[in-house]
Amino acid sequence: MNYYIVIPAHNEEEFISLTLESLISQTLLPKKVVIVNDNSTDRTAEIVLAYAKDNPFITLVEKKSSAIHLPGSKVIQAFQKGFETLDEDYDVIVKLDADLIFPNNYFETITKHFNSDPTIGMVGGFCYIEKNGDWVLENLTDKDHIRGALKAYRKETFKQIGGLKAQMGWDTVDELLCKFYKWKVVTDESLQVKHLKPTGANYNKTARYKQGEAFYTLGYGFLITSIASAKLCFMKKKPLLFFDYIQGFLKAKAEKKPLMVNAEQAKFIRQYRLKKMKEKLF
């Protein structure tokens, strides 16, 4: 089973060598790794090229974009630029962040999952962050969700969900569309990945409202958005963000922002979300 990896990278000189080191040490090596150097002003490109010299499956693609870190859109536009350079000879496509350290058996285990069941559409491990010298689970989401930092998709699934959407919420809508098309999403707790830079560390102030906008474009509706916002604020231990999220939702609704999903998918997503919420309550 061939897997291709695309890594968007913006000023990652501090960490990218650790990520590449863990990829070239995999028990099952990737067939191709494309690093998209997204407007970096540091030594990111230089480091990648040094690895590419000894590992011909690694390539560098240059992309020019703004320096503002907007969640979702910038990273997926960079992913897209890298993905477009690849051929069709893959079974699994992987989108990674440039600040991860993988256990050596990570991708061998991922491909075993895909091989075990043809209805599995996505597989991922779990992100751990360093706290006071210990590596602890980065606890921002449910255990059945694959983090945006390490997504792996079966080729057929990736095509059916329409690839990745270049806006915030891309790493939620992918899984919801998987479920809509009856693909399974598998998480493996034995796969512990070190995430060297906690999620959202680079987001600017305008990003606060983007989360509420994402809930709107996912087709959530006000009730589910309110519950999801409250839960996320609780997990982030920042209760005042709730008002930013709701404001973002209402603003997107007033502006009639286009949804990331069609009406049938939005209905499925609302029903699925409410079902999951009820399961947690009762």
C-alpha angles and dihedrals in degrees: 000000000000120000128191123200129207118192120188108206131188117176094334100147090125096059113013095088089057090052093047091045090055091047095052088048094058117126086226108039123215116250091222137009118190118190113196109208100211107199095306118177095193135064096289094116093045092053093047092049091052089056092043090057092063097030111049093191089069118085135175125223121189122221130180117211139139119292093232111110105224112176114248106355101065096045095047093047086055091047089052092052090055095042091055090062092059129091125227096258097108135100097194130031118203130197114197138177118238096239105065135111113205128202109249094249095048100110095034087057092045092054091047088058092050091048093048095064128017091209093063106107103173135023134183146157129223133277119234125193130200116255121173092336095313129101108234132179111272093236105201100115145029121283092249093060124091113220120242088239093071116026122163120185133187107240094242091049093048091052095045094052088050097249120274123330115231097229140076111287092042090121092054101039090053091062094041090052089047088058091043089057090044098250119144122239112211128195121190116206092195089068105081114181123191111232106200098192116041117240116273094015091133103041117125126220096269087060090072092077092043092077092060090045089052091053088053095048090049087063093244100144124215100289096052091041090054093051094043091048093050091049094049092049089050091051091047090044089229107116095177091064086075090078092049090052093049091046090051090050094049092045092052090047093050090049090047092230111196114259123240089229138046124250095265092049092046090053091050091048093052092048092046093048093048091048090053091047092051091049089056093049100047 
